[in-house]
Amino acid sequence: SFVDEGVERCLDTLKEKGDVNVVMPVAFSYGWELDGRQVHGRPLPDHGVQAYDEIHGGSYTKVNPQYYAGSVIKDIRAPELGNFDILADVIPKAKARGMKTYALFAEDYNPAFIPDFEKIAEVDVYGRIGRNTCHNNPGTRDFLVSLVQDWFLSNDLDGMMWESERQGPLNTALKANFGNTARTSICCFCTHCMRKGHEQGINVQRARQGYVALDRWVNQPSSRSRQSDGSFVTLWRLLLEYPEILAWESFWFHSQEEIYGLLYGTVKEANPQARVGWHIMHLVTLSPFYRADQNYARIARTADFLKPSPYNNCGGPRLAQYIRNVQSTIFRDFTPEEVLAMHYKILGYEGQPGWDKLSSTGLSASYVARETRRAIEDVQGAVPIYPGIDIDLPTAAGDKQTEPGDVKAAVLAAFKAGAPGVVLSRKYSEMKLANLAAVGDALRELGTSGANASG
């Protein structure tokens, strides 16, 4: 958008329509979720170049070689925008408008475009190289430190937000996600993880055997029919037989939290005043299993803010897909309607749409308020909570589409629930201007000015 529309025009639009006071340009990503224009097949918004583009991805800011001397990964400059530098070219213009700049760092890789990526990649339970980095690989940690040092020592940044949209091996194996689960990769069992797990007292061989058995139970057609004890009892028996399955799940997300601490410390060494926060994947509001992993109070120990993602409009279709996924694995003896009702009860979402209207209606603003209050209560004032506001996150034709009233209601709900600010999500290049302007309408109604940030 900065290249298509011009940096100054984009900043003026964000400030005038959304009352934005912090911009979060994507400094590094290989994913279409944050990079580029509109997702292919979705209607183009009413601004910017009216054409779809192709994304290579990588670093959208200058890569200064001296910071990568000890890194396995070096050649990461995104080629599609030429010499445009999303930090150097945006920061001074943002400051001139009284806007701060936080680097948005998405943990989203494309191994085909990253030389030597296999040296820092995860390894799945069958020994296959994965598409993500291993949290316990020293090469991964060196690379992440190199990126962050480069950004903060080469630019006058005010902060950073990291997006790590991944979950551990147990939830992955059980297909407890809201996306396509055809390409399940149960990770990580590389030499670094196995050595560290052994040092922590985990029987790694038993953990691998347990995940292979779990994967077989999930995917073998013969196991899909109702067994004598039913699917949930059979699954629980498998977990009792292999308690190492849960131990390895805990090992994985604690390793992820170590990366939070590493990045936090790296930023603070470069600029103690910079604010560092974590985007928490939307799944935390849909899955009780992922919610249990993501302990806000614990994560807040190495953060200056947290951004949970109660995306209400796309939340309906996403929750529906999540229910279909777990109904096919954990809850095979239940109907989708029964699984949804159980999740509403567990998550505290009274009054949300039934199964027949979930995808077309989406979740309400009360869901935004509920998740905002829960996060604020969990952190007990340790850090501010800036909930993400769904502005035109893509959904399929026939599913809920964002309207200005949805955005305004979500913003009002977040602030009234106690949030000191919000993050306009996901990316400006897919937002309709009327929906962006609804943020400004809500803030004027609240009598609040300049209290929100934008991705």
C-alpha positions as CSV (number, residue, x, y, z in Angstrom):
1,S,0.0,0.0,0.0
2,F,2.8,2.4,0.8
3,V,4.2,1.9,-2.7
4,D,0.9,1.8,-4.5
5,E,-0.7,4.8,-2.9
6,G,2.3,6.7,-1.5
7,V,3.6,6.7,2.1
8,E,2.1,10.1,3.0
9,R,-1.3,9.4,1.5
10,C,-1.5,6.1,3.4
11,L,-0.5,7.7,6.7
12,D,-3.0,10.5,6.2
13,T,-5.8,8.1,5.4
14,L,-5.1,6.0,8.5
15,K,-4.9,9.1,10.7
16,E,-7.9,10.9,9.3
17,K,-10.3,7.9,9.1
18,G,-9.1,5.6,11.9
19,D,-7.5,8.1,14.3
20,V,-4.4,5.9,14.2
21,N,-1.4,6.9,16.3
22,V,0.8,3.8,15.8
23,V,1.6,2.1,12.4
24,M,2.9,-1.4,12.2
25,P,4.5,-1.9,8.8
26,V,5.5,-5.5,8.0
27,A,9.3,-5.7,8.2
28,F,9.6,-9.4,7.6
29,S,7.2,-12.1,6.3
30,Y,6.8,-14.5,3.5
31,G,3.0,-14.8,3.9
32,W,0.1,-13.4,2.0
33,E,-1.8,-12.8,5.2
34,L,0.2,-9.6,5.8
35,D,2.2,-9.0,2.6
36,G,0.9,-7.6,-0.6
37,R,-2.5,-6.4,-1.8
38,Q,-5.8,-8.2,-1.4
39,V,-5.9,-12.0,-1.2
40,H,-6.5,-13.5,-4.7
41,G,-10.2,-14.1,-5.4
42,R,-11.4,-11.6,-2.8
43,P,-13.0,-8.3,-3.9
44,L,-10.5,-5.5,-4.2
45,P,-11.0,-2.6,-1.7
46,D,-11.9,0.9,-2.7
47,H,-8.3,2.2,-2.6
48,G,-4.9,1.3,-4.0
49,V,-4.0,-0.4,-7.3
50,Q,-7.0,-2.3,-8.6
51,A,-5.1,-5.5,-9.4
52,Y,-3.8,-8.6,-7.6
53,D,-0.1,-9.1,-7.0
54,E,2.3,-11.9,-6.5
55,I,4.3,-12.2,-3.3
56,H,7.9,-13.4,-2.8
57,G,8.3,-12.1,0.7
58,G,11.3,-11.6,3.0
59,S,12.7,-8.5,4.5
60,Y,11.0,-5.3,3.3
61,T,13.6,-3.2,4.9
62,K,17.3,-2.9,4.1
63,V,19.4,-5.9,5.2
64,N,22.7,-4.7,6.7
65,P,25.2,-7.6,6.4
66,Q,27.2,-6.8,9.5
67,Y,24.3,-8.0,11.7
68,Y,24.1,-11.4,10.0
69,A,27.8,-12.4,10.2
70,G,27.0,-15.3,12.6
71,S,23.6,-16.2,11.0
72,V,23.0,-19.2,8.8
73,I,20.3,-17.3,7.0
74,K,21.5,-14.2,5.2
75,D,19.8,-13.7,1.8
76,I,16.3,-12.5,2.8
77,R,15.7,-9.2,1.1
78,A,12.2,-9.1,-0.5
79,P,12.6,-8.4,-4.2
80,E,9.1,-7.2,-5.2
81,L,9.3,-3.6,-4.1
82,G,12.8,-2.7,-5.4
83,N,14.7,-0.4,-3.1
84,F,11.7,0.7,-1.1
85,D,12.5,0.5,2.6
86,I,9.4,0.0,4.8
87,L,11.2,1.4,7.9
88,A,13.5,4.1,6.6
89,D,10.9,5.4,4.2
90,V,8.0,5.4,6.6
91,I,9.4,6.2,10.1
92,P,10.2,10.0,9.4
93,K,6.9,10.6,7.7
94,A,5.0,8.9,10.5
95,K,6.9,10.9,13.1
96,A,6.0,14.2,11.3
97,R,2.4,13.3,11.8
98,G,2.8,12.4,15.5
99,M,2.6,8.7,14.7
100,K,4.9,6.0,16.2
101,T,6.2,3.1,14.2
102,Y,6.4,-0.5,15.4
103,A,8.0,-3.2,13.2
104,L,5.6,-6.0,12.6
105,F,7.5,-9.3,12.5
106,A,5.6,-12.3,11.2
107,E,7.0,-15.8,11.8
108,D,5.9,-16.9,8.3
109,Y,8.5,-18.6,6.1
110,N,8.8,-20.0,2.6
111,P,11.6,-22.5,2.5
112,A,11.8,-22.4,-1.3
113,F,12.9,-18.8,-1.2
114,I,15.4,-19.0,1.8
115,P,18.8,-20.6,1.1
116,D,19.9,-23.0,3.8
117,F,16.5,-22.9,5.6
118,E,16.7,-26.6,6.2
119,K,19.5,-25.9,8.7
120,I,17.1,-24.2,11.1
121,A,13.9,-26.0,10.1
122,E,11.7,-28.2,12.3
123,V,11.8,-31.9,11.9
124,D,8.5,-33.8,12.2
125,V,7.9,-37.1,14.1
126,Y,8.7,-39.1,11.0
127,G,12.0,-37.3,10.3
128,R,10.7,-35.0,7.6
129,I,11.9,-31.4,7.2
130,G,9.1,-28.9,8.1
131,R,8.2,-25.5,6.9
132,N,8.8,-23.6,10.1
133,T,11.9,-22.9,12.2
134,C,12.8,-24.9,15.3
135,H,12.6,-22.8,18.4
136,N,15.5,-24.8,20.0
137,N,17.9,-24.6,17.0
138,P,20.7,-22.2,17.9
139,G,20.7,-21.1,14.2
140,T,17.1,-20.0,14.5
141,R,17.9,-17.9,17.6
142,D,20.9,-16.4,15.9
143,F,18.8,-15.4,12.9
144,L,16.0,-13.9,14.9
145,V,18.5,-11.8,17.0
146,S,20.2,-10.7,13.8
147,L,16.9,-9.4,12.3
148,V,15.9,-7.5,15.5
149,Q,19.3,-6.0,16.1
150,D,19.4,-4.8,12.5
151,W,16.0,-3.1,12.7
152,F,16.5,-1.4,16.0
153,L,20.1,-0.4,15.5
154,S,19.6,0.8,12.0
155,N,16.3,2.6,12.4
156,D,14.5,5.0,14.9
157,L,11.8,2.4,15.8
158,D,9.4,2.9,18.7
159,G,8.5,-0.8,19.1
160,M,7.9,-4.2,17.6
161,M,5.1,-6.8,17.5
162,W,5.9,-10.5,16.7
163,E,3.3,-12.8,15.2
164,S,3.9,-16.5,15.9
165,E,0.9,-18.2,14.6
166,R,1.8,-21.8,15.5
167,Q,0.7,-24.3,18.0
168,G,2.2,-27.4,19.6
169,P,2.3,-31.0,18.4
170,L,-0.7,-32.3,20.3
171,N,-3.1,-29.7,19.0
172,T,-1.7,-30.1,15.6
173,A,-2.1,-33.9,15.6
174,L,-5.7,-33.5,16.8
175,K,-6.4,-31.0,13.9
176,A,-7.5,-28.5,16.5
177,N,-7.3,-25.5,14.1
178,F,-9.6,-23.4,12.0
179,G,-7.8,-24.0,8.7
180,N,-7.2,-26.8,6.3
181,T,-5.7,-29.7,8.2
182,A,-4.7,-31.8,5.2
183,R,-0.9,-31.0,5.6
184,T,-0.4,-31.8,9.3
185,S,3.2,-31.8,10.4
186,I,3.8,-33.0,14.0
187,C,6.9,-31.1,15.2
188,C,9.5,-30.8,16.4
189,F,11.8,-33.8,16.8
190,C,15.1,-32.5,15.5
191,T,18.3,-33.3,17.3
192,H,18.3,-30.0,19.2
193,C,14.8,-30.6,20.6
194,M,15.5,-34.3,21.4
195,R,18.7,-33.4,23.3
196,K,17.0,-30.6,25.2
197,G,13.9,-32.8,26.0
198,H,16.1,-35.6,27.3
199,E,18.0,-33.1,29.5
200,Q,14.7,-32.0,30.9
201,G,13.8,-35.6,31.9
202,I,11.4,-36.5,29.0
203,N,11.6,-39.9,27.5
204,V,11.9,-38.7,23.9
205,Q,11.6,-42.1,22.3
206,R,8.3,-42.7,24.1
207,A,7.1,-39.2,23.1
208,R,7.8,-40.1,19.4
209,Q,6.0,-43.4,19.7
210,G,3.1,-41.7,21.4
211,Y,2.7,-39.2,18.6
212,V,3.0,-41.8,15.9
213,A,0.2,-43.8,17.7
214,L,-1.9,-40.7,18.0
215,D,-1.4,-39.8,14.4
216,R,-2.4,-43.3,13.4
217,W,-5.6,-43.1,15.5
218,V,-6.6,-39.7,14.0
219,N,-6.0,-40.7,10.4
220,Q,-6.8,-44.3,10.0
221,P,-10.3,-44.8,8.5
222,S,-10.9,-47.9,10.6
223,S,-10.6,-45.7,13.8
224,R,-13.3,-43.3,12.7
225,S,-16.2,-45.6,13.5
226,R,-17.5,-45.6,17.0
227,Q,-15.4,-48.0,19.2
228,S,-16.7,-49.7,22.2
229,D,-15.7,-47.0,24.5
230,G,-16.2,-44.1,22.1
231,S,-13.6,-41.7,20.7
232,F,-13.0,-39.5,23.7
233,V,-12.3,-42.4,26.1
234,T,-10.1,-44.0,23.5
235,L,-8.1,-40.8,23.1
236,W,-7.8,-40.3,26.8
237,R,-6.6,-43.9,27.2
238,L,-3.9,-43.2,24.6
239,L,-2.8,-40.1,26.6
240,L,-2.6,-42.2,29.7
241,E,-0.5,-44.8,27.9
242,Y,1.8,-42.2,26.6
243,P,2.0,-39.3,29.1
244,E,5.0,-38.1,27.2
245,I,2.6,-36.8,24.6
246,L,1.5,-34.0,27.0
247,A,5.1,-33.6,28.2
248,W,6.2,-32.9,24.7
249,E,3.3,-30.4,24.1
250,S,4.3,-28.5,27.2
251,F,8.0,-28.6,26.1
252,W,7.0,-27.1,22.7
253,F,5.1,-24.1,24.0
254,H,7.6,-23.3,26.7
255,S,10.3,-23.3,24.0
256,Q,8.1,-20.8,22.1
257,E,8.0,-18.6,25.2
258,E,11.8,-18.7,25.4
259,I,11.8,-17.0,22.0
260,Y,9.5,-14.3,23.4
261,G,12.1,-13.7,26.1
262,L,15.0,-13.7,23.6
263,L,13.4,-11.2,21.3
264,Y,12.3,-9.0,24.2
265,G,15.8,-8.9,25.7
266,T,17.3,-8.2,22.2
267,V,15.0,-5.2,21.6
268,K,15.6,-3.8,25.1
269,E,19.4,-4.0,24.7
270,A,19.1,-1.9,21.5
271,N,16.5,0.5,22.8
272,P,15.2,0.2,26.4
273,Q,12.3,2.6,25.7
274,A,11.0,0.6,22.8
275,R,7.7,-1.3,23.4
276,V,7.6,-5.0,22.6
277,G,4.4,-7.0,22.3
278,W,3.0,-10.3,21.1
279,H,0.2,-11.0,18.7
280,I,-1.7,-14.0,20.0
281,M,-3.3,-16.2,17.3
282,H,-7.0,-16.0,16.8
283,L,-7.3,-19.6,17.8
284,V,-6.8,-18.6,21.5
285,T,-10.4,-17.4,21.5
286,L,-11.8,-20.5,19.7
287,S,-10.0,-23.5,21.1
288,P,-9.9,-24.4,24.9
289,F,-6.8,-26.5,24.1
290,Y,-4.8,-23.6,22.6
291,R,-6.2,-21.3,25.3
292,A,-4.7,-23.5,27.9
293,D,-1.3,-23.3,26.2
294,Q,-1.3,-19.6,25.9
295,N,-1.2,-18.4,29.5
296,Y,-1.5,-14.6,29.2
297,A,-0.1,-14.0,32.8
298,R,3.0,-16.0,32.0
299,I,3.6,-14.5,28.6
300,A,3.2,-11.0,29.9
301,R,6.4,-11.4,31.9
302,T,8.4,-10.7,28.8
303,A,6.1,-8.2,27.1
304,D,5.1,-4.5,27.2
305,F,1.7,-5.3,25.7
306,L,-0.4,-8.2,24.4
307,K,-2.6,-8.3,21.4
308,P,-5.2,-11.1,21.6
309,S,-7.3,-11.5,18.4
310,P,-11.1,-11.6,19.0
311,Y,-11.9,-11.3,15.3
312,N,-15.7,-11.4,15.5
313,N,-16.7,-11.3,11.8
314,C,-14.4,-14.0,10.5
315,G,-14.8,-15.6,13.9
316,G,-18.0,-17.3,12.8
317,P,-16.6,-19.1,9.8
318,R,-13.4,-19.9,11.5
319,L,-15.1,-21.3,14.6
320,A,-17.3,-23.4,12.3
321,Q,-14.3,-24.9,10.6
322,Y,-12.6,-25.5,13.9
323,I,-15.7,-27.4,15.2
324,R,-15.7,-29.5,12.0
325,N,-12.0,-30.3,12.6
326,V,-12.3,-31.4,16.2
327,Q,-15.6,-33.2,15.6
328,S,-13.7,-35.4,13.1
329,T,-11.1,-36.3,15.7
330,I,-11.7,-35.8,19.4
331,F,-15.5,-35.6,19.4
332,R,-16.5,-38.2,16.8
333,D,-19.4,-39.4,18.9
334,F,-21.0,-35.9,18.9
335,T,-22.8,-33.8,16.3
336,P,-21.3,-30.5,15.2
337,E,-24.2,-28.8,17.0
338,E,-23.3,-30.6,20.3
339,V,-19.6,-29.8,19.9
340,L,-20.4,-26.1,19.3
341,A,-22.7,-25.9,22.4
342,M,-20.0,-27.5,24.5
343,H,-17.4,-25.0,23.3
344,Y,-19.7,-22.1,24.0
345,K,-20.2,-23.3,27.6
346,I,-16.4,-23.9,28.1
347,L,-15.4,-20.6,26.6
348,G,-18.2,-18.5,28.2
349,Y,-19.8,-17.4,24.9
350,E,-23.5,-17.2,25.8
351,G,-25.9,-15.8,23.2
352,Q,-23.7,-16.5,20.1
353,P,-25.2,-17.9,16.9
354,G,-26.2,-21.5,16.6
355,W,-24.6,-23.9,14.2
356,D,-26.9,-23.1,11.3
357,K,-26.1,-19.4,11.4
358,L,-22.6,-19.4,12.7
359,S,-20.7,-18.9,9.4
360,S,-23.1,-16.4,7.9
361,T,-23.6,-14.3,11.0
362,G,-20.2,-14.3,12.7
363,L,-19.6,-13.7,16.4
364,S,-21.0,-10.6,18.1
365,A,-19.3,-7.6,19.8
366,S,-20.0,-9.2,23.1
367,Y,-17.4,-11.9,22.2
368,V,-14.9,-9.1,21.7
369,A,-15.8,-7.6,25.1
370,R,-15.6,-11.1,26.8
371,E,-12.2,-11.8,25.4
372,T,-10.9,-8.3,26.2
373,R,-12.0,-8.6,29.8
374,R,-10.6,-12.1,30.2
375,A,-7.2,-11.0,29.0
376,I,-7.2,-7.9,31.2
377,E,-8.1,-10.0,34.2
378,D,-5.5,-12.6,33.4
379,V,-2.5,-10.2,33.3
380,Q,-3.7,-8.3,36.4
381,G,-2.4,-4.9,35.2
382,A,1.1,-6.2,34.3
383,V,0.8,-5.0,30.7
384,P,-1.9,-3.3,28.6
385,I,-4.2,-5.4,26.4
386,Y,-4.8,-4.1,22.8
387,P,-7.4,-6.5,21.2
388,G,-7.3,-6.9,17.5
389,I,-10.3,-5.5,15.6
390,D,-11.5,-7.5,12.6
391,I,-11.6,-5.1,9.6
392,D,-12.3,-7.1,6.4
393,L,-10.4,-10.2,7.3
394,P,-11.2,-12.5,4.3
395,T,-14.1,-14.9,4.5
396,A,-15.7,-17.1,1.7
397,A,-18.6,-15.9,-0.4
398,G,-21.8,-16.6,1.6
399,D,-20.0,-16.2,5.0
400,K,-20.0,-13.1,7.2
401,Q,-18.6,-10.0,5.5
402,T,-17.5,-6.9,7.5
403,E,-19.7,-3.9,7.6
404,P,-19.1,-0.5,9.3
405,G,-21.5,-1.3,12.1
406,D,-19.6,-4.4,13.0
407,V,-16.3,-2.5,13.3
408,K,-17.8,0.3,15.3
409,A,-19.5,-2.1,17.7
410,A,-16.3,-4.1,18.2
411,V,-14.2,-1.0,18.9
412,L,-16.9,0.3,21.4
413,A,-17.0,-3.2,23.1
414,A,-13.2,-3.4,23.4
415,F,-12.9,0.1,25.0
416,K,-15.9,-0.4,27.3
417,A,-14.4,-3.7,28.4
418,G,-11.3,-1.8,29.7
419,A,-8.8,-1.9,26.8
420,P,-6.7,1.3,26.5
421,G,-6.3,0.8,22.8
422,V,-7.0,-1.6,19.9
423,V,-5.0,-2.9,16.9
424,L,-6.8,-2.5,13.5
425,S,-6.3,-5.9,11.9
426,R,-5.1,-7.5,9.6
427,K,-3.8,-5.2,6.9
428,Y,-4.7,-1.8,5.4
429,S,-4.5,-3.2,1.9
430,E,-7.6,-5.4,2.4
431,M,-9.7,-2.8,4.4
432,K,-12.6,-0.9,2.9
433,L,-12.3,2.8,3.8
434,A,-15.9,2.9,5.2
435,N,-15.0,0.1,7.6
436,L,-11.7,1.9,8.6
437,A,-13.7,5.1,9.1
438,A,-16.0,3.3,11.5
439,V,-13.1,3.2,14.0
440,G,-12.9,7.0,14.0
441,D,-16.7,7.1,14.5
442,A,-16.4,4.9,17.5
443,L,-13.6,6.9,19.1
444,R,-15.5,10.2,18.6
445,E,-18.5,8.6,20.3
446,L,-16.2,7.5,23.2
447,G,-14.5,10.9,23.3
448,T,-11.2,9.2,22.8
449,S,-8.6,10.4,20.4
450,G,-5.4,8.7,19.1
451,A,-5.8,5.7,21.3
452,N,-5.5,2.9,18.7
453,A,-2.8,1.3,16.6
454,S,-2.9,-0.1,13.1
455,G,-1.2,-3.1,11.4
